[in-house]
């Protein structure tokens, strides 16, 4: 019986973690609906935006994978820490170049005003998503008590 409860708990924790990942299909769908509403895309604009946005996110993820953000900095000597900092700065510079490239591509297919609204829309979406997660956790805690 204890094994069943323990396994159930492990599965629930894994599912909760999966639900919060940005590449989760449910989160992707929520993002698409939120952007469509906020940016008031036409059908063509929506299609063009998501094609370019998805390419951008895939390239950004490749950059993130190259950088070892899980490094044990507290265990590094000064030379290793310096190299880590420089690697991080290089990655951030590459991300800025990547962002510029894809922003320019978006400006070719969308009104510039909508492109300018994308960063604010992303922040609003992340804030909304975080609030939903917080609310869910708070509701679960209330049910337990």
N, C-alpha and C positions, 0 to 999 in steps of 0.2 A: 504494500500500500504506500509506504514511504517513497519507494522508487517511482511509482506512478505520479505522485504529487511532485516530486523533485523534477522528473522529466517534463511534466506539464509546465512547471515554473520556468524551466530552461527554454522551452518552446515559446512561451509567452514573452519572455525577455527578448529572445531573438526576433520575434515578430514585431515587437515594439521598436527595437533598434532599426529594423528594416524599414518600417513605416516612416521613420524620420530622415532617412537618407534622401539627398536631393535627386538621385536618379530613380527613386521609387516611382513606378508608373502612376500611382495616385497623386503624388506630389507634382509630377510632370503635368498631369491633366489639370490639377488645380492652378498651376502656374499659367498654363495656356489660357484657361478661362479668365484668370485675373488680368493677364496682359491684354487679352481681347477687349475686356471691359474698360480697362484704364486707358488704353491707347486707341480704342475705337477703330480697330483695323477693318479694312475692307477684306473680302475673301482673298484677293490677290496679294494684298499687303501681308496678311496673316501667313499665307503660304511662303512668300519670299522671306519674311522675317524668321520663321522657324527653321527654314532650310539653312540660312546663314547662321543663326544663333546656335543651332545644333552643331554645325561645323566648328564654330568658335569654341564651344564648351568641350568638344572632343580634343581640340588642339591644346586648350588650357589644361585639361586633365593629363595629357601627355607630359606637359611641363611639370605639373605637380608630382607626377610619378617619378620624375628624374631627381627631384630634390628630396633628401632624407630628412623630413621634418620630425621624425621620431628619434633622431640622434640623441644620445645621452650627453647633453651639453655639460652637465655638472661633472662628468667623468673625463672631459677633454682637457688636454693641456692648452696653453695659450696659442700655440701655432695651429692646432686643430680647430680651436674656437674661431680664430681669425679666418681660417679657410672656410669654415662653415658660414660665417657672416658674409664673406665675399661671394660664396656660392648662392646664398639667399638673395643678395642684392642683384646678382646677375640674373637670377630667375625672375625677380620682380621687374627688371628692365626688359627682359624678353616678354613678359606678360603685357607690359605697357605697349611694346611694339605690336604684339598680337592684337591687343584691344584697338589700337589705332587702325590696323589693317581691316579688321572686321567692322569697325564703326564706319570707315570710309565705304566699305561694301554696302552697308545698310543705307547710307545716304544716297547711294545710287538707285535704290529701289523703293525707298520710303520718303515721305516728307521729312525734311530736316527737323521740324518741331517734334515729330514723333520720336525720332532717333534721340533727340536731346532729352526726352522724357524717360527713356529706357532705364538709366541708372536709378532715378527716383522710384520708378515702378518696381524695380528689383528690390530696393530697400523696403518699400511698403509691403511687398509680397513676403519677404523674409520676416518682417515684423509680425505680419498677420499669422504666418505659419508658426512662429515661435509662440505667439499668444495662444493659438489653438492647442499646441503641445502642453503649455503651462496649464491651460484650463482642463485638459484631459487628466493631467496628473493630479490637479487639485480635486477634481471630481472623484478620481479613484481613491484618493486619501480620505475624502469624506465618507465614501461608501464603506471603507474599512473600519472607520471609527463609529 
